[in-house]
Amino acid sequence: MGPPPLLHGFNPTLLLVLNLAGTFVFGLSGGMAGVRGRLDIFGVVVLAVVVGIAGGTIRDLLIGIPPQTFRDWRYLAVAAGAGGLASVAHPAIARRQPAIDTLDAAGLGLFCVTGAALGLAHRLGVLDCTILGTVTGIGGGIIRDLLLGQVPAVLQGGLYATPALIGAAIVTVGARMGEHGVLLPVLAAAVCFALRLVAMRYDLRMPVAADLSLSGRGGGRRRRSRARPPQ
């Protein structure tokens, strides 16, 4: 299957390589999460595969097409290989975590663009395509945290879903306005990548809902209750 129309300006082999690279990096992050969760080797590999392919699988199921990750064995092989590598080389990988985080941000930018482009190829609406692009980028991380019994990091941590949402929106809105050149996907992926890097560099986060109050007194009550000495 060739690339979606919005991505026809790109070499199909290059797109495949980039997608496999993104799958590997996401799989590596899933494998490392499994190592930290003290899973056995099989569990680490399974978690790596889930994280590597879950976003694209959810996207394809929402569109109503057979998941591409199951039609091409290379996706499963690359994700499983990332899990195996995490199992045996996790100390060395942990020492290079900043580089892994940077590659993860690049994968997020790539996947949010390809997800939105596939939605456009199936003539879905602007909101649908934007959601598809976002899900493609963050779906694996959500499933990873749920399997580990945690609240998904994208719902409580640093900015992760928001850059993917913005990147997917740029692709979708630009295409609807008639922009179909190769510049649009590159710009959208670059914006997502840059926003994620800035968020990591300066520890930017969305406001915590429990700290917000229209009256301005909710957070104060919580702070005062913490400051009260034990009785």
Number of C-alpha atoms within 10 A of each C-alpha: 5 11 18 17 14 23 23 14 13 13 12 14 11 10 17 15 12 16 17 21 20 27 33 29 27 34 36 33 27 30 35 28 22 27 21 11 13 11 18 12 17 14 17 29 28 21 30 35 29 25 31 35 27 27 28 27 22 17 26 20 12 13 17 10 10 11 18 16 18 12 10 10 10 14 23 22 15 23 31 26 19 26 35 21 18 27 22 12 12 18 11 10 17 13 10 11 13 12 12 17 17 17 18 25 28 22 25 28 33 28 29 35 36 26 26 33 26 22 25 23 14 13 11 16 14 19 15 17 29 28 21 32 35 30 27 27 33 26 24 27 24 19 19 26 19 12 14 14 10 11 14 17 17 16 13 14 15 17 21 26 22 17 26 33 23 21 32 37 23 22 31 29 16 16 18 13 8 8 15 17 16 13 12 20 29 16 16 25 27 18 19 28 24 17 21 27 21 12 16 18 9 9 12 16 13 12 9 10 9 9 14 13 11 6 7 10 12 13 15 13 12 12 12 9 10 10 9 8 6 5 3
